[in-house]
Amino acid sequence: MNSKDRYMQKMEDKLEEWSAEIDLMAAKAGKVAAGARAEYHEQIAVLRGKQEEARQKLKEAQQSGENAWEDLAAGIDLAWTAMREAVTSARTRFK
């Protein structure tokens, strides 16, 4: 497995992990008081948007040539950082 494949697999695994975490938050949203429910849903919408952005960056890199993906990796890393920070923030707020 080359470095691109390892990188892509690592990113796909992380996306799946975050997806499961977002799904858990969404499930919790149905069980909270009405006032907090709106905040949950708003945060989940933000997370889903960031998740889609990260997924698109990963897709671009997967479709790129062997040399070009390294240039795209910086964009992926930025999207991952934003996603990680959003998930961490949501996790902290909704515990």
Secondary structure, 3 states (H helix, E strand, C coil): CCHHHHHHHHHHHHHHHHHHHHHHHHHHHCCCCHHHHHHHHHHHHHHHHHHHHHHHHHHHHHHCCCCHHHHHHHHHHHHHHHHHHHHHHHHHHCC
